[in-house]
């Protein structure tokens, strides 16, 4: 069995030692899987755990809320891009002919940039935390998203974009270059105060009524900056914050 330290994320883990041991065993089983490679995706449920399944179900829940709402989808802090790929599949499932439902991901791909005192002192809070592996992961992610685009309807029309860099700087530039933009769904997963606050401040006037604004780490002790940005930019007395029963921290408001 692999050593639990070998499967502990480089950014830390909130799992118990027994859970890490179980994960190590699952990784071993995945590496030894006798299922033919061309059939593996059809049986990926063998390796998805409760937490991973809850993420998929939560995104599905949120996507259904915007099907009748006009605007694009933006994710701030997409990292390896799983949410973007899932949303491409959800778009193909719920609204395959909606050419205006563009999916846009923002990330430095170099981890945290601009963390400050608002973000606390947890070991996960440091410049470069949660960086992606590889020098050009954004190029790899584009290839993955192009695959999903290719197998879905209207594959001649590119409906995604990856924007590399500090989202607090890149968002306004994108909106200036795309003045047609309305936002139906914004997902915040940058964890730290400065970029979360900046992007919330910018996008508020682009959110249509009924838009979903979701947060990955609200009220999470390890990442206080996201909550502070939320409270400074949104009047919480006027907003109903809905927590997903499928997870400890992910939550959303309807604009």
N, C-alpha and C positions, 0 to 999 in steps of 0.2 A: 504494500500500500504506500502511495506517495506520502512524504512527510507533510503534515498540515501546514508547516511554514511555506511549503512550495506552492500552495494554492491560496495563501493569504494575499489579498490584493496589495499592491505596492502602496496604495493610499490608506491602508488600514482596513480593519474589519470589525463589525459589531457582533460577529458570530461567536458562539461558545466553542470550546475546543472540540466537543463531541460533534458539533455541526460541521466544523472544519474537517474533522476526520471523515465524516460521511461524504462531504463534498470531494475529498481526495479519492475516496473509493468510487464515486460516480464518475469522476474524470478518468480514472483507470478503466472503468467499464466502457466509457465512451471511446477511449483509445483502442480498446480491444473489441469493439462492436463488430460482430460478424455480418451484419446487414450489408448487402452490396451498396457501394457508395451512391449509385444512381437512385437507390430507394430510400436513402437515409432521411431526406427531408420529409418524406411521407410518414416517418415514424419518429419525428423529432419530439413528440410528446413523451417519449420514454425518458427524456433527459430534462424536461422543463419542470422545475419545482414549484411549490405553492407561491413563492414570492414572484417568480417570473411570470407565472400564469396570472397573478393578480394585476401585474402591470399591463398585460395585454387586455384583460377584461376592463380595466379602468380606462384605457385609451379608447376602447370600443364604446364604453358608456359615454365618454365625452364627445366622441366623433358623432354619435347619433344625435347629440343635442344641437349640432350646427348644420345638419343636412339642409334645413330650410333657411339658413342664414347665409347671406352673401358675404364673400370676402376670402382672403387667403389664410393659410395656416403658417404660423411662425413658431419655431422652437429656439429658445435662447439657452445655449449650452447643450448641443446635441452629442458631443463627444464621439462615441463610435457609431452613432446614427441609427440605433435600433428603432427608436420611436419614429424617425422619418420613414424608414422602410415599412414599419407597421402601418403608418398613416397612408402610405401609398396603396397598400393592400386594402385598407378600409375604404379609401376613396373609390377604388375599383369595385368594391362590394356594394357600397351604398349609393354612389353617384358616378357611375363609370363615364358618363358623357358630359360631366361638368368641366369644361375646359378652363374655367376661371379659378378653380380651386387649386391654386399653386401652393406648394409646400416648400418653405424656405427655412433652412437651418443656419444658425449663427454659432460659430465657435472659434476660439483661438487655435485649437488643436495643440496648444502648448501648455494647457492647464490654467490654473488661476493666474490672472493678471490684475494687479491693483487691489489686493486684499489690504485691509486696514484695521484699525482698532475696533471698529464696529463689528468685526467678524470674530472677535474673541481670540482665545489662545489655544484652542484644541490642536492636537498634532496634525490634523488633516489640513489646517489652514496655513498654507505657505505658498509662495510663488512657484508655479509649476505643478502643484498638486492636481491630480486627475488628468495629466497630459496623456495624449494618445501615443501608442507605440509606432515608431516609424516616422521618417522625416516628412513624408507626403501622404499622410493618412487621408486627407481630404480628397486626393485624386482617387484613392482606392474606394472611398465611400461613393463618389460620383459613379464609378463603374457599377457598384452594387445597385444603386438607385436606378441607373440606366437599364439594368436587367429587369427590375420590377416594372419600369415604364414600358419595356419592350413586350412584356407578356400581357399587358392590360390594354383595354380599349383606347383608341385615339393615341396609339403609341408614336405617331408621327409628330405629335405636339408635346414638346418638353414642358412638364408641369412641376419641376422642382428646381431648386437652386441652393448651392452650398456657398456660404459667404464666410471666408476665413479672415479672422482678425478680431479685434476688440469690438464686441457688439455695441457698446456704448458710443463708439465712433462710427461704425459701419451702418447702423440702423438708419440714422438720419440721412446718410448718403444714399442708401437704397430708396428711401421714401422720396427723396428729392429727384432721383432718377426715374422713379415709377409713380408718377403723380396719380395714376388710376387706382392706387392701392387702398383697399378697405380690409380690415382685419376681422376675421370671424373667430379665430382661435389662436391664443398665445400661450405657450407653455414655457414656464420659467424653471430652469434647472442649472443656473449659474452659481448658486449657493452663497455667493458673497455680496456684500452691500453695494459697492460702488456701481458695477455694471447693471445690477438688478434695478436700482433706483433710477439710473439714467434712462434705461430702456422703458421702464414704466412711465416715466415722465414724458418721453417722446411719443409713445404709441397711443396714449389715452385718447387723443382726438381722432384717431383712425379706427377705434373700436366701434363697430356697429351695435345697435341695441340688440341684445340677445347673444352677443359674443361670449365665448368662454375664455376666462383667464385662469390658468391652472398653475399651481406652485408645487414644487417637489419636496421642499424642506421647511415649510412653515412650522413655527413653534418647535423646531428641532434644536435641542441644546447645543449640539456640535456646530451648527451653522446659524448663529443669531442674526447675522447680517441680512439674510433674506427676509426675515420677519420685520426687522427695522425698516428696510426699504419699503415693504408692503404697507406698514403703518404710516410712513411719512408721505407716501404718494396716493394712498387710497383712504377715504374716510370709512373706517371699519364700522362705525355706528350706522352707516347707510348701506352697508353691503352684507348680504348673508353669505357667510363662508361655509361651504359644504365640504365636509370631510368624507373621503371615501371609506366605507367600512372594510374595504379590501386591503387597506394599508394603514400604517401608523400616522403618516405625515402628509401624504399627497392630498391636496384639497383644491377647490376651485370656487370662483364666483361667476355669476351670470351678469353681464354688463347691462 
